[in-house]
Amino acid sequence: MKQLQVNLPDALAQQVLAAGLWESEALTDLLTAELHRREAAQTFAKLQGLHQATQVALSESQVMEEVKAYRHERLESRS
């Protein structure tokens, strides 16, 4: 397991400690959620670029297929 040292402004550090967010489990959950959010943002940016390049509107079913493919790819990468 990797150990990290972080420098935070005093006010932020106090808020984080008071909220119980400095526990390993809470930090793991927060960082994992942020990584997933960034992955999703990248995927949607790619989809938007594809949409703009083709100038064809995606139907709801096409969007759902892309979302399913993304979720499948994400699950595969975790294994």
mmCIF file of the N, C-alpha and C atoms, coordinates in Angstrom:
data_MODEL
# 
_entry.id   MODEL 
# 
loop_
_atom_site.group_PDB 
_atom_site.id 
_atom_site.type_symbol 
_atom_site.label_atom_id 
_atom_site.label_alt_id 
_atom_site.label_comp_id 
_atom_site.label_asym_id 
_atom_site.label_entity_id 
_atom_site.label_seq_id 
_atom_site.pdbx_PDB_ins_code 
_atom_site.Cartn_x 
_atom_site.Cartn_y 
_atom_site.Cartn_z 
_atom_site.occupancy 
_atom_site.B_iso_or_equiv 
_atom_site.pdbx_formal_charge 
_atom_site.auth_seq_id 
_atom_site.auth_comp_id 
_atom_site.auth_asym_id 
_atom_site.auth_atom_id 
_atom_site.pdbx_PDB_model_num 
ATOM 1   N N  . MET A 1 1  ? 0.850   -1.171 0.000   1.00 0.00 ? 1  MET A N  1 
ATOM 2   C CA . MET A 1 1  ? 0.000   0.000  0.000   1.00 0.00 ? 1  MET A CA 1 
ATOM 3   C C  . MET A 1 1  ? 0.895   1.232  0.000   1.00 0.00 ? 1  MET A C  1 
ATOM 4   N N  . LYS A 1 2  ? 0.526   2.210  -0.790  1.00 0.00 ? 2  LYS A N  1 
ATOM 5   C CA . LYS A 1 2  ? 1.295   3.441  -0.922  1.00 0.00 ? 2  LYS A CA 1 
ATOM 6   C C  . LYS A 1 2  ? 0.855   4.449  0.130   1.00 0.00 ? 2  LYS A C  1 
ATOM 7   N N  . GLN A 1 3  ? 1.819   5.102  0.759   1.00 0.00 ? 3  GLN A N  1 
ATOM 8   C CA . GLN A 1 3  ? 1.526   6.134  1.737   1.00 0.00 ? 3  GLN A CA 1 
ATOM 9   C C  . GLN A 1 3  ? 1.882   7.477  1.108   1.00 0.00 ? 3  GLN A C  1 
ATOM 10  N N  . LEU A 1 4  ? 0.968   8.458  1.222   1.00 0.00 ? 4  LEU A N  1 
ATOM 11  C CA . LEU A 1 4  ? 1.157   9.766  0.617   1.00 0.00 ? 4  LEU A CA 1 
ATOM 12  C C  . LEU A 1 4  ? 1.125   10.851 1.679   1.00 0.00 ? 4  LEU A C  1 
ATOM 13  N N  . GLN A 1 5  ? 1.872   11.928 1.412   1.00 0.00 ? 5  GLN A N  1 
ATOM 14  C CA . GLN A 1 5  ? 1.830   13.109 2.273   1.00 0.00 ? 5  GLN A CA 1 
ATOM 15  C C  . GLN A 1 5  ? 1.202   14.235 1.463   1.00 0.00 ? 5  GLN A C  1 
ATOM 16  N N  . VAL A 1 6  ? 0.265   14.942 2.076   1.00 0.00 ? 6  VAL A N  1 
ATOM 17  C CA . VAL A 1 6  ? -0.460  15.993 1.372   1.00 0.00 ? 6  VAL A CA 1 
ATOM 18  C C  . VAL A 1 6  ? -0.380  17.280 2.179   1.00 0.00 ? 6  VAL A C  1 
ATOM 19  N N  . ASN A 1 7  ? -0.149  18.388 1.494   1.00 0.00 ? 7  ASN A N  1 
ATOM 20  C CA . ASN A 1 7  ? -0.160  19.712 2.129   1.00 0.00 ? 7  ASN A CA 1 
ATOM 21  C C  . ASN A 1 7  ? -1.456  20.412 1.753   1.00 0.00 ? 7  ASN A C  1 
ATOM 22  N N  . LEU A 1 8  ? -2.232  20.800 2.776   1.00 0.00 ? 8  LEU A N  1 
ATOM 23  C CA . LEU A 1 8  ? -3.512  21.474 2.569   1.00 0.00 ? 8  LEU A CA 1 
ATOM 24  C C  . LEU A 1 8  ? -3.514  22.797 3.324   1.00 0.00 ? 8  LEU A C  1 
ATOM 25  N N  . PRO A 1 9  ? -4.256  23.770 2.828   1.00 0.00 ? 9  PRO A N  1 
ATOM 26  C CA . PRO A 1 9  ? -4.447  24.993 3.618   1.00 0.00 ? 9  PRO A CA 1 
ATOM 27  C C  . PRO A 1 9  ? -5.077  24.628 4.968   1.00 0.00 ? 9  PRO A C  1 
ATOM 28  N N  . ASP A 1 10 ? -4.730  25.358 6.005   1.00 0.00 ? 10 ASP A N  1 
ATOM 29  C CA . ASP A 1 10 ? -5.197  25.034 7.360   1.00 0.00 ? 10 ASP A CA 1 
ATOM 30  C C  . ASP A 1 10 ? -6.712  24.930 7.453   1.00 0.00 ? 10 ASP A C  1 
ATOM 31  N N  . ALA A 1 11 ? -7.416  25.880 6.873   1.00 0.00 ? 11 ALA A N  1 
ATOM 32  C CA . ALA A 1 11 ? -8.885  25.878 6.970   1.00 0.00 ? 11 ALA A CA 1 
ATOM 33  C C  . ALA A 1 11 ? -9.470  24.637 6.298   1.00 0.00 ? 11 ALA A C  1 
ATOM 34  N N  . LEU A 1 12 ? -8.941  24.290 5.148   1.00 0.00 ? 12 LEU A N  1 
ATOM 35  C CA . LEU A 1 12 ? -9.433  23.103 4.447   1.00 0.00 ? 12 LEU A CA 1 
ATOM 36  C C  . LEU A 1 12 ? -9.117  21.848 5.251   1.00 0.00 ? 12 LEU A C  1 
ATOM 37  N N  . ALA A 1 13 ? -7.922  21.762 5.785   1.00 0.00 ? 13 ALA A N  1 
ATOM 38  C CA . ALA A 1 13 ? -7.531  20.596 6.588   1.00 0.00 ? 13 ALA A CA 1 
ATOM 39  C C  . ALA A 1 13 ? -8.462  20.431 7.781   1.00 0.00 ? 13 ALA A C  1 
ATOM 40  N N  . GLN A 1 14 ? -8.819  21.525 8.432   1.00 0.00 ? 14 GLN A N  1 
ATOM 41  C CA . GLN A 1 14 ? -9.725  21.459 9.591   1.00 0.00 ? 14 GLN A CA 1 
ATOM 42  C C  . GLN A 1 14 ? -11.104 20.960 9.165   1.00 0.00 ? 14 GLN A C  1 
ATOM 43  N N  . GLN A 1 15 ? -11.599 21.442 8.034   1.00 0.00 ? 15 GLN A N  1 
ATOM 44  C CA . GLN A 1 15 ? -12.908 21.002 7.538   1.00 0.00 ? 15 GLN A CA 1 
ATOM 45  C C  . GLN A 1 15 ? -12.887 19.518 7.186   1.00 0.00 ? 15 GLN A C  1 
ATOM 46  N N  . VAL A 1 16 ? -11.824 19.094 6.541   1.00 0.00 ? 16 VAL A N  1 
ATOM 47  C CA . VAL A 1 16 ? -11.692 17.690 6.132   1.00 0.00 ? 16 VAL A CA 1 
ATOM 48  C C  . VAL A 1 16 ? -11.649 16.786 7.362   1.00 0.00 ? 16 VAL A C  1 
ATOM 49  N N  . LEU A 1 17 ? -10.866 17.168 8.347   1.00 0.00 ? 17 LEU A N  1 
ATOM 50  C CA . LEU A 1 17 ? -10.771 16.373 9.574   1.00 0.00 ? 17 LEU A CA 1 
ATOM 51  C C  . LEU A 1 17 ? -12.112 16.336 10.306  1.00 0.00 ? 17 LEU A C  1 
ATOM 52  N N  . ALA A 1 18 ? -12.778 17.488 10.402  1.00 0.00 ? 18 ALA A N  1 
ATOM 53  C CA . ALA A 1 18 ? -14.062 17.550 11.100  1.00 0.00 ? 18 ALA A CA 1 
ATOM 54  C C  . ALA A 1 18 ? -15.126 16.709 10.406  1.00 0.00 ? 18 ALA A C  1 
ATOM 55  N N  . ALA A 1 19 ? -15.038 16.615 9.086   1.00 0.00 ? 19 ALA A N  1 
ATOM 56  C CA . ALA A 1 19 ? -16.019 15.841 8.318   1.00 0.00 ? 19 ALA A CA 1 
ATOM 57  C C  . ALA A 1 19 ? -15.679 14.357 8.268   1.00 0.00 ? 19 ALA A C  1 
ATOM 58  N N  . GLY A 1 20 ? -14.549 13.971 8.830   1.00 0.00 ? 20 GLY A N  1 
ATOM 59  C CA . GLY A 1 20 ? -14.155 12.561 8.821   1.00 0.00 ? 20 GLY A CA 1 
ATOM 60  C C  . GLY A 1 20 ? -13.659 12.078 7.471   1.00 0.00 ? 20 GLY A C  1 
ATOM 61  N N  . LEU A 1 21 ? -13.235 13.015 6.635   1.00 0.00 ? 21 LEU A N  1 
ATOM 62  C CA . LEU A 1 21 ? -12.801 12.640 5.285   1.00 0.00 ? 21 LEU A CA 1 
ATOM 63  C C  . LEU A 1 21 ? -11.329 12.258 5.210   1.00 0.00 ? 21 LEU A C  1 
ATOM 64  N N  . TRP A 1 22 ? -10.621 12.352 6.310   1.00 0.00 ? 22 TRP A N  1 
ATOM 65  C CA . TRP A 1 22 ? -9.195  12.034 6.281   1.00 0.00 ? 22 TRP A CA 1 
ATOM 66  C C  . TRP A 1 22 ? -8.936  10.568 6.627   1.00 0.00 ? 22 TRP A C  1 
ATOM 67  N N  . GLU A 1 23 ? -9.972  9.792  6.743   1.00 0.00 ? 23 GLU A N  1 
ATOM 68  C CA . GLU A 1 23 ? -9.839  8.355  6.973   1.00 0.00 ? 23 GLU A CA 1 
ATOM 69  C C  . GLU A 1 23 ? -9.515  7.670  5.646   1.00 0.00 ? 23 GLU A C  1 
ATOM 70  N N  . SER A 1 24 ? -8.751  6.609  5.696   1.00 0.00 ? 24 SER A N  1 
ATOM 71  C CA . SER A 1 24 ? -8.332  5.906  4.475   1.00 0.00 ? 24 SER A CA 1 
ATOM 72  C C  . SER A 1 24 ? -9.517  5.490  3.605   1.00 0.00 ? 24 SER A C  1 
ATOM 73  N N  . GLU A 1 25 ? -10.557 4.950  4.225   1.00 0.00 ? 25 GLU A N  1 
ATOM 74  C CA . GLU A 1 25 ? -11.718 4.486  3.460   1.00 0.00 ? 25 GLU A CA 1 
ATOM 75  C C  . GLU A 1 25 ? -12.424 5.649  2.759   1.00 0.00 ? 25 GLU A C  1 
ATOM 76  N N  . ALA A 1 26 ? -12.592 6.769  3.479   1.00 0.00 ? 26 ALA A N  1 
ATOM 77  C CA . ALA A 1 26 ? -13.259 7.940  2.894   1.00 0.00 ? 26 ALA A CA 1 
ATOM 78  C C  . ALA A 1 26 ? -12.428 8.503  1.736   1.00 0.00 ? 26 ALA A C  1 
ATOM 79  N N  . LEU A 1 27 ? -11.124 8.612  1.932   1.00 0.00 ? 27 LEU A N  1 
ATOM 80  C CA . LEU A 1 27 ? -10.256 9.120  0.867   1.00 0.00 ? 27 LEU A CA 1 
ATOM 81  C C  . LEU A 1 27 ? -10.256 8.186  -0.341  1.00 0.00 ? 27 LEU A C  1 
ATOM 82  N N  . THR A 1 28 ? -10.237 6.894  -0.082  1.00 0.00 ? 28 THR A N  1 
ATOM 83  C CA . THR A 1 28 ? -10.285 5.924  -1.173  1.00 0.00 ? 28 THR A CA 1 
ATOM 84  C C  . THR A 1 28 ? -11.567 6.085  -1.970  1.00 0.00 ? 28 THR A C  1 
ATOM 85  N N  . ASP A 1 29 ? -12.690 6.211  -1.271  1.00 0.00 ? 29 ASP A N  1 
ATOM 86  C CA . ASP A 1 29 ? -13.985 6.398  -1.945  1.00 0.00 ? 29 ASP A CA 1 
ATOM 87  C C  . ASP A 1 29 ? -14.010 7.688  -2.754  1.00 0.00 ? 29 ASP A C  1 
ATOM 88  N N  . LEU A 1 30 ? -13.528 8.777  -2.160  1.00 0.00 ? 30 LEU A N  1 
ATOM 89  C CA . LEU A 1 30 ? -13.526 10.073 -2.853  1.00 0.00 ? 30 LEU A CA 1 
ATOM 90  C C  . LEU A 1 30 ? -12.638 10.049 -4.098  1.00 0.00 ? 30 LEU A C  1 
ATOM 91  N N  . LEU A 1 31 ? -11.451 9.488  -3.957  1.00 0.00 ? 31 LEU A N  1 
ATOM 92  C CA . LEU A 1 31 ? -10.523 9.456  -5.090  1.00 0.00 ? 31 LEU A CA 1 
ATOM 93  C C  . LEU A 1 31 ? -11.013 8.516  -6.189  1.00 0.00 ? 31 LEU A C  1 
ATOM 94  N N  . THR A 1 32 ? -11.590 7.403  -5.801  1.00 0.00 ? 32 THR A N  1 
ATOM 95  C CA . THR A 1 32 ? -12.155 6.471  -6.783  1.00 0.00 ? 32 THR A CA 1 
ATOM 96  C C  . THR A 1 32 ? -13.299 7.128  -7.544  1.00 0.00 ? 32 THR A C  1 
ATOM 97  N N  . ALA A 1 33 ? -14.160 7.833  -6.821  1.00 0.00 ? 33 ALA A N  1 
ATOM 98  C CA . ALA A 1 33 ? -15.277 8.527  -7.466  1.00 0.00 ? 33 ALA A CA 1 
ATOM 99  C C  . ALA A 1 33 ? -14.772 9.596  -8.430  1.00 0.00 ? 33 ALA A C  1 
ATOM 100 N N  . GLU A 1 34 ? -13.731 10.306 -8.047  1.00 0.00 ? 34 GLU A N  1 
ATOM 101 C CA . GLU A 1 34 ? -13.170 11.339 -8.927  1.00 0.00 ? 34 GLU A CA 1 
ATOM 102 C C  . GLU A 1 34 ? -12.558 10.719 -10.179 1.00 0.00 ? 34 GLU A C  1 
ATOM 103 N N  . LEU A 1 35 ? -11.879 9.594  -10.032 1.00 0.00 ? 35 LEU A N  1 
ATOM 104 C CA . LEU A 1 35 ? -11.323 8.908  -11.206 1.00 0.00 ? 35 LEU A CA 1 
ATOM 105 C C  . LEU A 1 35 ? -12.435 8.465  -12.150 1.00 0.00 ? 35 LEU A C  1 
ATOM 106 N N  . HIS A 1 36 ? -13.505 7.941  -11.606 1.00 0.00 ? 36 HIS A N  1 
ATOM 107 C CA . HIS A 1 36 ? -14.648 7.518  -12.434 1.00 0.00 ? 36 HIS A CA 1 
ATOM 108 C C  . HIS A 1 36 ? -15.286 8.716  -13.120 1.00 0.00 ? 36 HIS A C  1 
ATOM 109 N N  . ARG A 1 37 ? -15.412 9.828  -12.394 1.00 0.00 ? 37 ARG A N  1 
ATOM 110 C CA . ARG A 1 37 ? -15.987 11.038 -12.976 1.00 0.00 ? 37 ARG A CA 1 
ATOM 111 C C  . ARG A 1 37 ? -15.141 11.519 -14.148 1.00 0.00 ? 37 ARG A C  1 
ATOM 112 N N  . ARG A 1 38 ? -13.825 11.476 -13.984 1.00 0.00 ? 38 ARG A N  1 
ATOM 113 C CA . ARG A 1 38 ? -12.929 11.912 -15.061 1.00 0.00 ? 38 ARG A CA 1 
ATOM 114 C C  . ARG A 1 38 ? -12.995 10.969 -16.259 1.00 0.00 ? 38 ARG A C  1 
ATOM 115 N N  . GLU A 1 39 ? -13.079 9.672  -15.999 1.00 0.00 ? 39 GLU A N  1 
ATOM 116 C CA . GLU A 1 39 ? -13.218 8.694  -17.092 1.00 0.00 ? 39 GLU A CA 1 
ATOM 117 C C  . GLU A 1 39 ? -14.504 8.957  -17.867 1.00 0.00 ? 39 GLU A C  1 
ATOM 118 N N  . ALA A 1 40 ? -15.585 9.191  -17.143 1.00 0.00 ? 40 ALA A N  1 
ATOM 119 C CA . ALA A 1 40 ? -16.871 9.459  -17.795 1.00 0.00 ? 40 ALA A CA 1 
ATOM 120 C C  . ALA A 1 40 ? -16.801 10.753 -18.597 1.00 0.00 ? 40 ALA A C  1 
ATOM 121 N N  . ALA A 1 41 ? -16.168 11.780 -18.047 1.00 0.00 ? 41 ALA A N  1 
ATOM 122 C CA . ALA A 1 41 ? -16.040 13.055 -18.755 1.00 0.00 ? 41 ALA A CA 1 
ATOM 123 C C  . ALA A 1 41 ? -15.240 12.873 -20.040 1.00 0.00 ? 41 ALA A C  1 
ATOM 124 N N  . GLN A 1 42 ? -14.180 12.078 -19.983 1.00 0.00 ? 42 GLN A N  1 
ATOM 125 C CA . GLN A 1 42 ? -13.380 11.809 -21.184 1.00 0.00 ? 42 GLN A CA 1 
ATOM 126 C C  . GLN A 1 42 ? -14.201 11.057 -22.220 1.00 0.00 ? 42 GLN A C  1 
ATOM 127 N N  . THR A 1 43 ? -14.976 10.089 -21.767 1.00 0.00 ? 43 THR A N  1 
ATOM 128 C CA . THR A 1 43 ? -15.806 9.319  -22.689 1.00 0.00 ? 43 THR A CA 1 
ATOM 129 C C  . THR A 1 43 ? -16.841 10.219 -23.353 1.00 0.00 ? 43 THR A C  1 
ATOM 130 N N  . PHE A 1 44 ? -17.500 11.057 -22.565 1.00 0.00 ? 44 PHE A N  1 
ATOM 131 C CA . PHE A 1 44 ? -18.496 11.952 -23.142 1.00 0.00 ? 44 PHE A CA 1 
ATOM 132 C C  . PHE A 1 44 ? -17.850 12.979 -24.066 1.00 0.00 ? 44 PHE A C  1 
ATOM 133 N N  . ALA A 1 45 ? -16.636 13.408 -23.750 1.00 0.00 ? 45 ALA A N  1 
ATOM 134 C CA . ALA A 1 45 ? -15.929 14.332 -24.638 1.00 0.00 ? 45 ALA A CA 1 
ATOM 135 C C  . ALA A 1 45 ? -15.626 13.652 -25.970 1.00 0.00 ? 45 ALA A C  1 
ATOM 136 N N  . LYS A 1 46 ? -15.244 12.379 -25.917 1.00 0.00 ? 46 LYS A N  1 
ATOM 137 C CA . LYS A 1 46 ? -14.999 11.624 -27.153 1.00 0.00 ? 46 LYS A CA 1 
ATOM 138 C C  . LYS A 1 46 ? -16.286 11.477 -27.960 1.00 0.00 ? 46 LYS A C  1 
ATOM 139 N N  . LEU A 1 47 ? -17.372 11.175 -27.263 1.00 0.00 ? 47 LEU A N  1 
ATOM 140 C CA . LEU A 1 47 ? -18.666 11.053 -27.941 1.00 0.00 ? 47 LEU A CA 1 
ATOM 141 C C  . LEU A 1 47 ? -19.082 12.383 -28.571 1.00 0.00 ? 47 LEU A C  1 
ATOM 142 N N  . GLN A 1 48 ? -18.842 13.465 -27.863 1.00 0.00 ? 48 GLN A N  1 
ATOM 143 C CA . GLN A 1 48 ? -19.188 14.774 -28.401 1.00 0.00 ? 48 GLN A CA 1 
ATOM 144 C C  . GLN A 1 48 ? -18.334 15.082 -29.623 1.00 0.00 ? 48 GLN A C  1 
ATOM 145 N N  . GLY A 1 49 ? -17.055 14.742 -29.559 1.00 0.00 ? 49 GLY A N  1 
ATOM 146 C CA . GLY A 1 49 ? -16.182 14.941 -30.713 1.00 0.00 ? 49 GLY A CA 1 
ATOM 147 C C  . GLY A 1 49 ? -16.635 14.113 -31.896 1.00 0.00 ? 49 GLY A C  1 
ATOM 148 N N  . LEU A 1 50 ? -17.039 12.894 -31.636 1.00 0.00 ? 50 LEU A N  1 
ATOM 149 C CA . LEU A 1 50 ? -17.547 12.023 -32.698 1.00 0.00 ? 50 LEU A CA 1 
ATOM 150 C C  . LEU A 1 50 ? -18.815 12.620 -33.301 1.00 0.00 ? 50 LEU A C  1 
ATOM 151 N N  . HIS A 1 51 ? -19.682 13.079 -32.427 1.00 0.00 ? 51 HIS A N  1 
ATOM 152 C CA . HIS A 1 51 ? -20.929 13.687 -32.883 1.00 0.00 ? 51 HIS A CA 1 
ATOM 153 C C  . HIS A 1 51 ? -20.651 14.918 -33.744 1.00 0.00 ? 51 HIS A C  1 
ATOM 154 N N  . GLN A 1 52 ? -19.754 15.757 -33.314 1.00 0.00 ? 52 GLN A N  1 
ATOM 155 C CA . GLN A 1 52 ? -19.438 16.969 -34.066 1.00 0.00 ? 52 GLN A CA 1 
ATOM 156 C C  . GLN A 1 52 ? -18.777 16.624 -35.397 1.00 0.00 ? 52 GLN A C  1 
ATOM 157 N N  . ALA A 1 53 ? -17.969 15.588 -35.407 1.00 0.00 ? 53 ALA A N  1 
ATOM 158 C CA . ALA A 1 53 ? -17.281 15.200 -36.637 1.00 0.00 ? 53 ALA A CA 1 
ATOM 159 C C  . ALA A 1 53 ? -18.254 14.655 -37.673 1.00 0.00 ? 53 ALA A C  1 
ATOM 160 N N  . THR A 1 54 ? -19.254 13.952 -37.215 1.00 0.00 ? 54 THR A N  1 
ATOM 161 C CA . THR A 1 54 ? -20.198 13.339 -38.149 1.00 0.00 ? 54 THR A CA 1 
ATOM 162 C C  . THR A 1 54 ? -21.428 14.203 -38.397 1.00 0.00 ? 54 THR A C  1 
ATOM 163 N N  . GLN A 1 55 ? -21.682 15.158 -37.484 1.00 0.00 ? 55 GLN A N  1 
ATOM 164 C CA . GLN A 1 55 ? -22.853 16.032 -37.589 1.00 0.00 ? 55 GLN A CA 1 
ATOM 165 C C  . GLN A 1 55 ? -24.153 15.237 -37.693 1.00 0.00 ? 55 GLN A C  1 
ATOM 166 N N  . VAL A 1 56 ? -24.161 14.059 -37.106 1.00 0.00 ? 56 VAL A N  1 
ATOM 167 C CA . VAL A 1 56 ? -25.355 13.225 -37.077 1.00 0.00 ? 56 VAL A CA 1 
ATOM 168 C C  . VAL A 1 56 ? -25.760 13.088 -35.610 1.00 0.00 ? 56 VAL A C  1 
ATOM 169 N N  . ALA A 1 57 ? -26.985 13.395 -35.335 1.00 0.00 ? 57 ALA A N  1 
ATOM 170 C CA . ALA A 1 57 ? -27.464 13.283 -33.965 1.00 0.00 ? 57 ALA A CA 1 
ATOM 171 C C  . ALA A 1 57 ? -27.578 11.810 -33.576 1.00 0.00 ? 57 ALA A C  1 
ATOM 172 N N  . LEU A 1 58 ? -27.118 11.498 -32.365 1.00 0.00 ? 58 LEU A N  1 
ATOM 173 C CA . LEU A 1 58 ? -27.243 10.136 -31.860 1.00 0.00 ? 58 LEU A CA 1 
ATOM 174 C C  . LEU A 1 58 ? -28.648 9.950  -31.293 1.00 0.00 ? 58 LEU A C  1 
ATOM 175 N N  . SER A 1 59 ? -29.223 8.831  -31.590 1.00 0.00 ? 59 SER A N  1 
ATOM 176 C CA . SER A 1 59 ? -30.525 8.515  -31.019 1.00 0.00 ? 59 SER A CA 1 
ATOM 177 C C  . SER A 1 59 ? -30.333 8.088  -29.563 1.00 0.00 ? 59 SER A C  1 
ATOM 178 N N  . GLU A 1 60 ? -31.415 8.026  -28.832 1.00 0.00 ? 60 GLU A N  1 
ATOM 179 C CA . GLU A 1 60 ? -31.340 7.598  -27.435 1.00 0.00 ? 60 GLU A CA 1 
ATOM 180 C C  . GLU A 1 60 ? -30.779 6.184  -27.335 1.00 0.00 ? 60 GLU A C  1 
ATOM 181 N N  . SER A 1 61 ? -31.188 5.319  -28.242 1.00 0.00 ? 61 SER A N  1 
ATOM 182 C CA . SER A 1 61 ? -30.692 3.934  -28.202 1.00 0.00 ? 61 SER A CA 1 
ATOM 183 C C  . SER A 1 61 ? -29.195 3.887  -28.507 1.00 0.00 ? 61 SER A C  1 
ATOM 184 N N  . GLN A 1 62 ? -28.717 4.741  -29.400 1.00 0.00 ? 62 GLN A N  1 
ATOM 185 C CA . GLN A 1 62 ? -27.282 4.785  -29.691 1.00 0.00 ? 62 GLN A CA 1 
ATOM 186 C C  . GLN A 1 62 ? -26.497 5.285  -28.477 1.00 0.00 ? 62 GLN A C  1 
ATOM 187 N N  . VAL A 1 63 ? -27.022 6.285  -27.809 1.00 0.00 ? 63 VAL A N  1 
ATOM 188 C CA . VAL A 1 63 ? -26.362 6.795  -26.611 1.00 0.00 ? 63 VAL A CA 1 
ATOM 189 C C  . VAL A 1 63 ? -26.309 5.697  -25.553 1.00 0.00 ? 63 VAL A C  1 
ATOM 190 N N  . MET A 1 64 ? -27.406 4.977  -25.375 1.00 0.00 ? 64 MET A N  1 
ATOM 191 C CA . MET A 1 64 ? -27.439 3.898  -24.386 1.00 0.00 ? 64 MET A CA 1 
ATOM 192 C C  . MET A 1 64 ? -26.451 2.800  -24.739 1.00 0.00 ? 64 MET A C  1 
ATOM 193 N N  . GLU A 1 65 ? -26.306 2.488  -26.022 1.00 0.00 ? 65 GLU A N  1 
ATOM 194 C CA . GLU A 1 65 ? -25.323 1.489  -26.453 1.00 0.00 ? 65 GLU A CA 1 
ATOM 195 C C  . GLU A 1 65 ? -23.909 1.955  -26.123 1.00 0.00 ? 65 GLU A C  1 
ATOM 196 N N  . GLU A 1 66 ? -23.633 3.236  -26.335 1.00 0.00 ? 66 GLU A N  1 
ATOM 197 C CA . GLU A 1 66 ? -22.312 3.781  -26.010 1.00 0.00 ? 66 GLU A CA 1 
ATOM 198 C C  . GLU A 1 66 ? -22.062 3.724  -24.504 1.00 0.00 ? 66 GLU A C  1 
ATOM 199 N N  . VAL A 1 67 ? -23.075 4.035  -23.714 1.00 0.00 ? 67 VAL A N  1 
ATOM 200 C CA . VAL A 1 67 ? -22.949 3.974  -22.260 1.00 0.00 ? 67 VAL A CA 1 
ATOM 201 C C  . VAL A 1 67 ? -22.695 2.535  -21.816 1.00 0.00 ? 67 VAL A C  1 
ATOM 202 N N  . LYS A 1 68 ? -23.422 1.587  -22.382 1.00 0.00 ? 68 LYS A N  1 
ATOM 203 C CA . LYS A 1 68 ? -23.214 0.171  -22.049 1.00 0.00 ? 68 LYS A CA 1 
ATOM 204 C C  . LYS A 1 68 ? -21.803 -0.273 -22.416 1.00 0.00 ? 68 LYS A C  1 
ATOM 205 N N  . ALA A 1 69 ? -21.333 0.149  -23.586 1.00 0.00 ? 69 ALA A N  1 
ATOM 206 C CA . ALA A 1 69 ? -19.979 -0.217 -24.026 1.00 0.00 ? 69 ALA A CA 1 
ATOM 207 C C  . ALA A 1 69 ? -18.943 0.370  -23.078 1.00 0.00 ? 69 ALA A C  1 
ATOM 208 N N  . TYR A 1 70 ? -19.152 1.614  -22.658 1.00 0.00 ? 70 TYR A N  1 
ATOM 209 C CA . TYR A 1 70 ? -18.226 2.258  -21.724 1.00 0.00 ? 70 TYR A CA 1 
ATOM 210 C C  . TYR A 1 70 ? -18.201 1.502  -20.396 1.00 0.00 ? 70 TYR A C  1 
ATOM 211 N N  . ARG A 1 71 ? -19.384 1.184  -19.875 1.00 0.00 ? 71 ARG A N  1 
ATOM 212 C CA . ARG A 1 71 ? -19.451 0.458  -18.600 1.00 0.00 ? 71 ARG A CA 1 
ATOM 213 C C  . ARG A 1 71 ? -18.781 -0.907 -18.707 1.00 0.00 ? 71 ARG A C  1 
ATOM 214 N N  . HIS A 1 72 ? -18.999 -1.600 -19.802 1.00 0.00 ? 72 HIS A N  1 
ATOM 215 C CA . HIS A 1 72 ? -18.373 -2.898 -20.010 1.00 0.00 ? 72 HIS A CA 1 
ATOM 216 C C  . HIS A 1 72 ? -16.853 -2.750 -20.049 1.00 0.00 ? 72 HIS A C  1 
ATOM 217 N N  . GLU A 1 73 ? -16.383 -1.746 -20.779 1.00 0.00 ? 73 GLU A N  1 
ATOM 218 C CA . GLU A 1 73 ? -14.937 -1.504 -20.887 1.00 0.00 ? 73 GLU A CA 1 
ATOM 219 C C  . GLU A 1 73 ? -14.346 -1.191 -19.524 1.00 0.00 ? 73 GLU A C  1 
ATOM 220 N N  . ARG A 1 74 ? -15.056 -0.391 -18.720 1.00 0.00 ? 74 ARG A N  1 
ATOM 221 C CA . ARG A 1 74 ? -14.584 -0.029 -17.392 1.00 0.00 ? 74 ARG A CA 1 
ATOM 222 C C  . ARG A 1 74 ? -14.509 -1.256 -16.493 1.00 0.00 ? 74 ARG A C  1 
ATOM 223 N N  . LEU A 1 75 ? -15.527 -2.123 -16.546 1.00 0.00 ? 75 LEU A N  1 
ATOM 224 C CA . LEU A 1 75 ? -15.523 -3.342 -15.743 1.00 0.00 ? 75 LEU A CA 1 
ATOM 225 C C  . LEU A 1 75 ? -14.382 -4.266 -16.160 1.00 0.00 ? 75 LEU A C  1 
ATOM 226 N N  . GLU A 1 76 ? -14.143 -4.361 -17.461 1.00 0.00 ? 76 GLU A N  1 
ATOM 227 C CA . GLU A 1 76 ? -13.050 -5.202 -17.971 1.00 0.00 ? 76 GLU A CA 1 
ATOM 228 C C  . GLU A 1 76 ? -11.696 -4.701 -17.469 1.00 0.00 ? 76 GLU A C  1 
ATOM 229 N N  . SER A 1 77 ? -11.521 -3.366 -17.424 1.00 0.00 ? 77 SER A N  1 
ATOM 230 C CA . SER A 1 77 ? -10.242 -2.798 -17.016 1.00 0.00 ? 77 SER A CA 1 
ATOM 231 C C  . SER A 1 77 ? -9.988  -2.987 -15.532 1.00 0.00 ? 77 SER A C  1 
ATOM 232 N N  . ARG A 1 78 ? -11.055 -3.169 -14.740 1.00 0.00 ? 78 ARG A N  1 
ATOM 233 C CA . ARG A 1 78 ? -10.897 -3.394 -13.302 1.00 0.00 ? 78 ARG A CA 1 
ATOM 234 C C  . ARG A 1 78 ? -10.493 -4.817 -12.983 1.00 0.00 ? 78 ARG A C  1 
ATOM 235 N N  . SER A 1 79 ? -10.765 -5.736 -13.889 1.00 0.00 ? 79 SER A N  1 
ATOM 236 C CA . SER A 1 79 ? -10.486 -7.160 -13.635 1.00 0.00 ? 79 SER A CA 1 
ATOM 237 C C  . SER A 1 79 ? -9.025  -7.469 -13.774 1.00 0.00 ? 79 SER A C  1 
# 
